Amino acid sequence: MAEDRVRRRRRSRKHAGRDVGAEDLRALHLTTQRKRAPALGSAPGTLGELTGAGPSRIQVIAFCGDTCEDRAVTDVEEIAALVKDTSRVYWFDVESFGDGKALGRIGEILGIHPLAMADVVNVPQRPKADLYGDRLLLITQMARLVEDAIDIEQVSLVYGPGWVVTFQERPGDVFEPVRERLRAGGRIRQLGAEYLTYALLDAVIDGYFPVVESIGSAIELLEDQVLAQPSRETLVRIHEVRRTLVTLHRILWRQRDAIGGLLRDTECPFEESTKVYLRDAHDHAFQIVDAIDADRDLAAGLMELYLSSASHRMNEVMKTLTLVATIFIPLTFVVGVYGMNFQYMPELHWRYGYPVVWAVMIALGGGLYAWFRRRGYLENQLDDD
């Protein structure tokens, strides 16, 4: 079950004094999304500045019941020739937005509304589902674990009769399992473009499961560190986890609402047989949101635990200092009395006065120590040692 994948955690280990390792930092940092928007006052449908993006690369997978062809598209005009063949279903995967003319031409060939193309290119957009006649635009946010960070990237899906096109800003995605299923054959080849759209959307949502599980593992390690040896760096990482969870919660909440709105829309182009699978993707989004909420509660509890632990350690330090001061108070009194320079003092010229004073002070200190230990005041200090 998908829910089990979210709830699964690492086997408990001893982390006393251990810092969060590099393999767990990836659950604490989010990469900053590139923002691209047209100038203020631009006409609707204007694409934002495309400088800095790499050259666009187009990959097509064409399939029917028995065949599957996977190749690169070198000329955008090939798309127009391909979609005329209605015997096959096409998945066009467009990677990078460096070629504005190519993107515009793709929109023209496939009949994608200019406002939809603007939402595709002008990133980031909130997750949503918009209908433009028989074209459906799905804006999603894809999350992947990349080295020591969680990479968030907008991925846009446009569904049309007999084809699906995906737009990605950068190389790398979560769609490889879908590609493998297409090459292997089976149900995904039989159910057409609608089911392929669901499969791609479901792959994006399922991509959050390992991300959320990684965050849960990092929270466990942070909890052990807070209990063993809290530091300022621990507090910083707790704040990073909380910010990450807030961002993921906002994304998944909107993604869930977008799928729910699509299911309720009477003009949705999907057949009821495909909506059944969309409900499953909607349920997966619910499960991830629930898991993120649980981790947010744990992160908030970690903050309280950190403050309590720091306060407890401070109390232990003050207790130790108080006990030491209490033992030395009577000793200070004794040496203070015999340190006065009066001429007529008892035992001042006594031959054994010095060793007797030392014996009295040692007896006082030892007696107080034994009394404190019998009362249990030294138990925590001895355990810490």
C-alpha positions in Angstrom: 0.0 0.0 0.0 1.1 3.5 -0.7 0.3 4.6 2.8 2.6 1.9 4.1 5.5 3.4 2.1 4.9 6.8 3.7 4.8 5.4 7.2 7.8 3.1 6.8 10.8 4.4 8.7 14.3 3.2 9.2 15.0 0.5 11.8 15.8 2.2 15.1 19.5 2.7 15.9 21.6 4.5 18.5 22.5 8.0 17.4 23.8 9.4 20.7 26.0 12.3 19.9 25.8 11.7 16.2 25.1 14.5 13.8 22.8 14.3 10.9 24.8 12.7 8.1 25.1 14.0 4.5 22.7 11.3 3.3 20.0 12.9 5.4 20.7 16.6 4.5 18.8 16.1 1.3 15.6 16.0 3.3 16.4 19.4 4.8 17.1 21.6 1.8 14.9 22.8 -1.1 16.4 24.0 -4.3 15.2 27.5 -5.3 12.9 27.4 -8.3 13.7 29.6 -11.3 11.1 32.3 -11.7 10.2 33.4 -15.2 7.4 35.9 -16.0 6.7 38.4 -18.8 7.1 42.1 -18.2 4.3 44.0 -16.4 1.6 45.0 -18.7 2.4 42.4 -21.3 -0.5 41.0 -23.4 -2.1 37.8 -22.2 -0.3 34.7 -23.4 3.1 36.4 -23.6 6.0 34.1 -22.7 8.5 35.1 -20.1 12.2 35.7 -20.8 13.8 32.4 -21.9 17.5 33.4 -21.5 19.5 31.0 -19.4 17.5 27.9 -20.4 19.2 25.2 -22.5 18.1 24.2 -26.0 14.8 22.5 -26.2 14.9 18.7 -26.7 11.9 16.7 -27.8 11.4 13.0 -27.4 8.4 11.1 -28.7 7.0 7.7 -27.8 4.4 6.5 -30.3 2.5 3.3 -29.4 -0.5 1.2 -30.1 -1.5 -2.2 -28.9 1.5 -4.2 -30.4 4.2 -1.6 -31.1 6.1 1.1 -29.3 8.6 3.5 -30.9 10.8 5.7 -28.8 13.0 8.3 -30.6 14.1 11.9 -30.6 12.4 14.6 -32.7 14.9 16.8 -34.5 12.4 19.0 -36.3 9.3 20.4 -34.7 7.4 20.0 -38.0 7.7 16.2 -37.6 5.0 16.6 -34.8 2.5 17.8 -37.4 3.1 14.7 -39.5 2.9 12.3 -36.6 -0.4 13.4 -35.1 -2.1 13.0 -38.4 -1.7 9.2 -37.9 -4.6 8.5 -35.5 -3.8 4.8 -35.3 -1.2 5.4 -32.6 -1.0 7.4 -29.3 1.8 9.9 -28.9 3.7 11.2 -25.9 5.8 14.2 -26.7 8.3 15.0 -23.9 9.7 18.6 -24.3 12.7 19.3 -22.2 14.0 22.8 -21.5 12.5 26.1 -22.7 15.5 27.6 -24.5 13.8 27.8 -27.9 10.8 30.1 -27.8 10.0 29.6 -31.5 9.9 25.9 -31.1 7.6 26.1 -28.1 5.3 28.5 -29.9 5.2 26.2 -33.0 4.4 23.2 -30.8 1.5 25.1 -29.4 0.3 25.9 -32.9 0.6 22.4 -34.2 -1.2 20.8 -31.3 -3.8 23.5 -30.9 -2.7 24.5 -27.4 -4.2 27.8 -26.2 -1.7 30.7 -25.8 -2.8 31.2 -22.2 -2.0 27.5 -21.6 1.4 27.9 -23.2 2.1 31.0 -21.0 1.3 28.9 -17.9 3.7 26.2 -19.1 6.6 28.6 -19.7 6.0 31.3 -17.0 7.0 29.4 -13.9 6.3 28.7 -11.2 2.5 28.3 -11.4 0.3 26.8 -8.7 -0.8 23.2 -9.4 -4.1 23.3 -11.3 -6.2 21.8 -14.0 -7.6 24.0 -16.8 -9.8 23.0 -19.8 -9.4 24.7 -23.1 -12.1 23.0 -25.3 -10.9 19.4 -25.8 -7.4 20.3 -24.5 -6.6 19.8 -20.8 -3.8 21.6 -19.1 -2.4 20.0 -15.9 0.2 22.0 -13.9 2.1 19.9 -11.4 5.1 20.3 -9.2 7.6 17.4 -9.4 9.8 16.6 -6.4 13.0 14.5 -6.6 15.9 13.7 -4.3 19.0 15.0 -6.1 22.2 14.6 -4.1 21.8 16.7 -1.0 18.6 18.5 -1.9 15.0 18.2 -2.8 14.6 19.5 -6.3 11.2 21.0 -7.0 10.4 21.6 -10.7 7.2 22.5 -12.5 6.0 19.9 -15.0 3.1 20.7 -17.3 1.0 18.1 -19.0 -1.3 18.9 -21.9 -3.8 16.3 -23.0 -5.4 16.3 -26.5 -7.2 13.7 -28.7 -4.7 10.9 -29.2 -1.7 12.6 -27.7 -0.1 13.9 -24.5 2.7 16.5 -24.3 4.9 17.1 -21.2 7.0 20.2 -20.6 10.0 20.1 -18.3 12.4 22.8 -17.4 15.5 20.6 -16.7 16.8 17.1 -17.5 15.7 14.4 -15.2 12.2 13.3 -14.2 10.1 10.7 -12.4 8.6 9.3 -15.7 11.1 6.4 -16.3 8.7 3.8 -14.8 6.0 5.0 -17.2 8.5 4.7 -20.1 9.4 1.1 -19.1 5.7 0.1 -18.9 5.2 1.5 -22.4 8.1 -0.5 -23.8 7.0 -3.6 -22.0 3.4 -3.4 -23.2 0.2 -4.2 -21.3 -2.7 -2.1 -20.1 -1.0 1.3 -20.6 -0.8 0.6 -24.3 -4.4 -0.5 -24.6 -6.1 2.4 -22.8 -4.8 5.3 -24.9 -3.9 8.9 -24.2 -6.3 9.4 -21.2 -4.8 6.6 -19.2 -1.3 7.8 -20.2 -2.1 11.2 -18.8 -3.3 9.6 -15.5 -0.1 7.5 -15.4 2.2 10.5 -15.8 0.2 12.5 -13.2 0.3 9.5 -10.8 4.1 9.2 -11.3 4.6 12.8 -10.2 2.5 12.3 -7.1 4.2 9.0 -6.2 7.5 10.8 -6.5 6.7 12.5 -3.2 6.7 9.2 -1.3 10.5 8.7 -1.1 10.9 12.5 -0.4 8.5 12.4 2.6 10.1 9.1 3.8 13.6 10.8 3.7 12.3 13.7 5.7 10.8 11.3 8.2 14.2 9.6 8.6 15.9 13.0 9.0 13.4 13.9 11.7 14.2 10.7 13.6 18.0 11.5 13.5 17.3 15.1 14.6 15.2 13.8 17.5 18.1 11.5 18.7 20.5 14.5 18.4 18.2 16.8 20.4 18.0 14.2 23.2 21.7 13.5 23.2 23.5 16.8 22.5 21.4 19.7 21.2 23.3 22.5 19.5 22.6 25.6 17.5 23.1 23.7 14.3 20.4 21.3 15.4 18.0 24.2 15.8 18.8 25.5 12.3 18.1 22.1 10.8 14.8 21.8 12.6 13.8 25.1 11.1 14.9 23.9 7.6 12.8 20.7 8.0 9.8 22.8 9.0 10.1 25.2 6.0 10.5 22.2 3.7 7.3 20.6 5.1 5.4 23.8 4.7 6.4 24.1 1.1 5.5 20.5 0.3 2.2 20.7 2.1 1.2 23.8 0.1 2.1 22.0 -3.2 0.4 18.7 -2.4 -2.7 20.5 -1.0 -3.2 22.4 -4.3 -2.4 19.3 -6.4 -5.0 17.4 -4.5 -7.6 20.1 -5.0 -6.7 20.3 -8.7 -7.4 16.6 -9.2 -10.6 16.8 -7.1 -11.8 19.7 -9.2 -11.1 17.8 -12.4 -13.1 14.8 -11.1 -16.1 17.0 -10.3 -16.0 18.9 -13.6 -18.8 17.8 -15.9 -16.8 19.0 -18.9 -13.8 16.8 -18.1 -12.8 15.0 -21.4 -11.9 11.8 -19.5 -14.1 8.8 -19.6 -15.5 7.3 -16.4 -13.2 4.4 -16.7 -10.2 6.8 -16.5 -11.7 8.8 -13.7 -11.6 5.7 -11.6 -7.8 5.7 -11.8 -7.7 9.5 -11.2 -9.5 8.9 -7.9 -6.6 6.6 -6.9 -4.1 9.4 -7.7 -6.3 11.7 -5.7 -6.2 9.2 -2.8 -2.4 9.1 -3.0 -2.2 12.8 -2.8 -4.4 12.7 0.3 -2.1 10.1 1.9 1.0 12.2 1.3 -0.7 15.3 2.7 -1.6 13.3 5.8 2.0 12.1 6.1 3.4 15.6 5.7 0.9 16.8 8.4 2.2 14.1 10.7 5.8 15.1 10.1 4.9 18.8 10.6 3.6 17.8 14.1 6.8 15.9 14.8 8.9 18.9 13.7 6.9 21.2 15.9 7.4 18.7 18.8 11.1 18.6 18.0 11.3 22.4 18.6 9.6 22.1 21.9 11.8 19.1 22.8 14.9 21.2 21.9 13.8 24.0 24.2 12.9 21.6 27.0 16.2 19.8 26.6 18.2 23.0 26.6 16.3 24.2 29.7 16.9 20.9 31.4 20.6 21.0 30.8 20.8 24.5 32.1 18.9 23.4 35.2 21.4 20.6 35.7 24.3 22.9 35.4 22.8 25.3 37.9 22.1 22.4 40.3 25.7 21.3 40.1 27.0 24.8 40.8 24.5 25.2 43.7 25.7 22.0 45.3 29.3 23.0 45.0 28.6 26.4 46.4 26.6 24.9 49.3 29.6 22.6 50.2 32.0 25.5 50.2 29.9 27.9 52.2 30.7 26.4 55.7 34.4 26.0 54.6 34.5 29.6 53.6 33.1 30.5 57.0 35.8 28.5 58.9 38.7 30.0 57.0 37.2 33.4 57.2 37.0 33.2 61.0 40.6 32.0 61.4 41.8 34.4 58.8 41.0 37.4 61.0 44.0 39.2 62.5 42.9 39.6 66.1 45.6 39.1 68.7 43.5 37.3 71.3 41.7 34.4 69.5 41.2 30.9 70.9 43.5 28.3 69.4 45.4 31.0 67.5 48.8 29.9 69.0 47.7 26.3 69.5 50.3 23.9 68.0 47.7 21.6 66.4 45.3 24.3 65.3 46.1 24.1 61.6 45.6 20.3 61.1 42.5 20.4 63.3 41.0 23.2 61.1 41.7 21.1 58.0 40.1 18.0 59.6 37.0 20.0 60.5 36.7 21.4 56.9 37.2 17.9 55.4 34.6 16.5 57.7 32.1 19.3 56.9 32.6 18.8 53.1 32.4 15.0 53.3 29.4 15.1 55.5 27.5 17.5 53.2 28.5 15.4 50.2 27.2 12.2 51.9 24.0 13.9 52.9 23.3 15.2 49.4 23.9 11.8 48.0 21.6 10.1 50.5 18.9 12.7 49.5 19.4 11.9 45.8 20.6 15.3 44.8 23.7 13.9 43.0 22.0 11.1 41.0 21.6 13.1 37.8 25.1 14.5 37.9 26.7 11.0 38.5 24.6 9.5 35.7 25.8 12.2 33.3 29.4 11.5 34.2 
